[in-house]
Amino acid sequence: MYRAPTGGAVGGTAGLAMTGASVGWWIALGVVLLVGGLLLLHATRRRARRAVD
C-alpha cells in the first residue's frame, strides 16, 4: 500500500496537495478560522466581564 509522504508533520504540504486544492487555499482557510476564533474569544470574554460587573 502506498503512503504519501507528509514531511514529518501530520497532514503536511504533501498531504494537503493530495486533496487537489492548492496550499494557498488551505493557508487562507486557516487564517480565516484563526481570526474567527479570536473574535469569538474576544466577544465571550467581554460578555463574561460585563456579567461580573
C-alpha positions as CSV (number, residue, x, y, z in Angstrom):
1,M,0.0,0.0,0.0
2,Y,1.3,3.5,-0.9
3,R,1.6,6.0,1.8
4,A,2.0,9.6,0.8
5,P,5.0,11.5,2.4
6,T,3.9,14.1,4.8
7,G,7.2,15.8,5.5
8,G,7.2,14.8,9.2
9,A,4.1,16.8,10.0
10,V,0.7,15.2,10.3
11,G,-1.2,16.4,7.2
12,G,1.8,18.3,5.8
13,T,2.0,20.0,2.5
14,A,2.1,16.8,0.5
15,G,-1.0,15.6,2.3
16,L,-2.8,18.8,1.5
17,A,-1.7,18.7,-2.1
18,M,-3.3,15.3,-2.4
19,T,-6.7,16.8,-1.8
20,G,-6.5,18.7,-5.1
21,A,-6.5,22.2,-3.5
22,S,-3.6,24.5,-3.6
23,V,-1.7,25.1,-0.4
24,G,-2.6,28.8,-0.6
25,W,-6.3,28.0,-0.1
26,W,-5.5,25.9,2.9
27,I,-3.5,28.8,4.4
28,A,-6.3,31.2,3.7
29,L,-8.8,28.9,5.3
30,G,-6.6,28.6,8.4
31,V,-6.2,32.4,8.7
32,V,-10.0,32.9,8.4
33,L,-10.6,30.2,11.1
34,L,-8.0,31.7,13.3
35,V,-9.4,35.3,13.0
36,G,-12.9,33.9,13.6
37,G,-11.8,32.1,16.7
38,L,-10.1,35.2,18.1
39,L,-13.2,37.3,17.5
40,L,-15.4,34.7,19.2
41,L,-13.0,34.5,22.2
42,H,-12.9,38.3,22.5
43,A,-16.7,38.6,22.4
44,T,-17.0,35.8,25.0
45,R,-14.5,37.4,27.4
46,R,-16.2,40.8,27.0
47,R,-19.6,39.2,27.8
48,A,-18.2,37.5,30.9
49,R,-16.6,40.7,32.1
50,R,-20.0,42.5,31.8
51,A,-21.7,39.7,33.8
52,V,-19.2,40.2,36.6
53,D,-19.7,44.0,36.7
